[in-house]
Amino acid sequence: MEMRARALEVLLIADPPTKAAAARALLDLGQAGGLALDVQASLTEPAVLPGRPALPRLVPADQVPRRSPFTLAGRAALLHAIAHIEFNAINLALDAIWRFAGMPEKFYVDWLQVAGEEALHFTLLHEHLKTLNHDYGDFDAHNGLWSMTESTKHDIVARMALVPRTLEARGLDATPPIQAKLAKAGDSRAVEILDIILRDEIGHVAIGNHWYRWLCERDGIDPVAHYPLLLKRHAAPRLKPPYNLAARRSAGFSEAELDYLGQNS
């Protein structure tokens, strides 16, 4: 089985639990040495990406209702929103594997690891959501993460800059306050799941940072100076404090990059 072609096949799976299981199985197979890898293969993009279920209904971000985590329905809505992010994160990792040819083998190995771990995150959240008498698809969601994945599909430098190390890095900042609310609401299992997610997401953002800098070095680009140009070109959302500086440092952000955040928030 060839990794990049199979990643595209998994990306096309519409049923979320099936996709998550397939992504985890693909990671297991890769770690067992059961995958071939053709880094130069040019794969044909399907007419519609990614595979996704009919629900949740996708609406603009400002139309996703905000609910208190101190009610059962509100807590389910919050966890559903995080599960939706993790489902899209599976998709974006798989997309990076199949779409971008000619990268070092480690690039594909890294993103396969991300896909498998995001699949675990979705599975944990989905299972917990069902204990709250809800399922994935029960609440409206927005498509911001995949929209940026689509916007950057012709520019691997922009993809690395704006998806893992910008949009996904927002999770490093948002997770501890969410955990505090869930702990206050008495949902210790949700807090435990978010511990796993935060730990893994530091690694995922670090992968984005590594490959963004590798690409900038390859292309003779200043990574700090180029970043705001990409933000503007792709109309990326403006980041807002407070920032989880410890987690961002662990994920490989330089002090110059953290200074930029502080000066441009």
DAFENPE-V431763 format. One record per helix or strand of 3 or more residues. SS is the DSSP state (H for helix, E for strand). FROM is the first residue (numbers start at 0). TO is the last residue. If there is no record, write none. Layout:
ss->SS from->FROM to->TO
ss->SS from->FROM to->TO
This chain:
ss->H from->2 to->10
ss->H from->15 to->30
ss->H from->60 to->62
ss->H from->71 to->98
ss->H from->104 to->130
ss->H from->143 to->150
ss->H from->155 to->166
ss->H from->169 to->183
ss->H from->187 to->218
ss->H from->222 to->232
ss->H from->244 to->249
ss->H from->254 to->262
